Amino acid sequence: MSTPVPEPIPPALSRRPLLNETEVDELAALFRVLANDTRLRILHAIARAGEQSVSAIADEIGSTSQAVSNHLQRMADQQIVATRREGNHIHYRLIDPCVGGVMELGLCLLGHDPNC
């Protein structure tokens, strides 16, 4: 019995009309935000914890709270993360359900997941 070969391009993408200028600009802006090593580590830290404060993220990734806060603001502008205030602490959580999948797909493309 043969194993089915997965499609190299998602069917939904192949059925879309060619991206227009607005879609290309928005997609490029999103990828620029994600194409940063510190932001990827921040996103992974949040994904692992479910929700984390700026100081906890900074401690975990070995950065300053100010730097983490600046990166989180860029991601909030792209509606990737959202905040919740608790006293003087601001907690961040992922609100875009696709971000984790994009990161997993990237690891798959790099060969870091033998199951894909």
C-alpha positions in Angstrom: 0.0 0.0 0.0 1.5 3.4 -1.0 1.6 6.4 1.2 -0.1 9.5 -0.3 2.2 12.3 -1.2 1.2 15.6 0.3 0.5 18.5 -2.0 3.5 20.9 -2.1 1.2 23.9 -2.2 -1.9 24.2 0.0 -5.0 23.9 -2.3 -6.5 27.0 -0.9 -3.5 29.0 -1.9 -3.5 27.6 -5.4 -7.2 28.6 -5.9 -6.7 32.2 -4.7 -6.6 35.0 -7.2 -3.2 36.6 -7.6 -2.4 38.6 -4.5 -3.1 42.3 -5.0 -0.9 45.1 -3.9 -2.6 45.6 -0.5 -2.4 41.9 0.3 1.3 41.8 -0.7 2.1 44.8 1.5 0.3 43.4 4.5 1.9 40.0 4.1 5.3 41.5 3.7 4.8 43.6 6.9 3.7 40.5 8.8 6.8 38.6 7.7 9.1 41.5 8.6 7.7 41.4 12.1 8.1 37.6 12.3 11.6 37.7 10.7 13.4 38.6 13.9 15.2 36.2 16.2 14.2 37.9 19.4 10.5 38.1 18.4 10.5 34.5 17.5 11.9 33.6 20.9 9.4 35.9 22.6 6.5 34.2 20.7 7.8 30.7 21.6 8.1 31.8 25.3 4.5 33.0 25.3 3.2 29.9 23.4 4.9 27.7 26.0 3.4 29.6 28.9 0.1 30.5 27.5 0.5 34.0 28.9 3.5 35.8 30.3 4.5 39.1 31.8 7.1 41.3 30.1 9.6 40.7 32.9 9.1 36.9 32.8 9.7 36.9 29.1 12.8 39.1 29.4 14.2 36.8 32.1 13.5 33.6 30.0 15.0 34.9 26.8 17.9 36.8 28.4 16.9 40.3 27.4 15.8 43.6 29.0 12.2 44.3 29.7 12.4 47.5 27.6 13.6 45.5 24.6 10.9 42.9 25.0 8.3 45.5 25.4 9.3 47.2 22.2 9.2 43.9 20.3 5.8 43.1 21.8 4.4 46.4 20.7 5.4 45.6 17.1 3.6 42.3 17.4 0.6 43.9 19.0 0.4 46.3 16.1 0.1 43.3 13.8 -2.5 41.8 16.1 -0.4 38.8 16.9 -0.5 39.3 20.7 -2.8 41.0 23.1 -2.4 42.3 26.6 -4.0 42.0 30.0 -3.0 44.4 32.8 -2.6 43.1 36.4 -1.5 45.9 38.6 1.8 47.2 37.3 2.3 44.1 35.2 1.2 43.6 31.6 0.7 40.0 30.5 0.9 39.0 26.9 -0.9 36.1 25.1 -1.0 35.0 21.5 -4.3 35.9 19.8 -3.5 34.9 16.2 -4.1 31.1 16.1 -1.9 30.8 12.9 1.3 32.0 14.5 2.2 28.7 16.1 1.5 26.9 12.9 3.7 29.3 10.9 6.5 28.6 13.4 6.0 24.8 13.3 5.9 25.0 9.5 9.2 26.9 9.5 10.8 24.2 11.8 9.4 21.6 9.4 10.9 23.3 6.4 14.3 23.4 8.2 14.1 19.7 8.9 13.7 20.0 12.6 10.5 17.8 12.7 10.9 14.4 11.1 7.1 13.9 11.1 6.3 16.5 8.5 
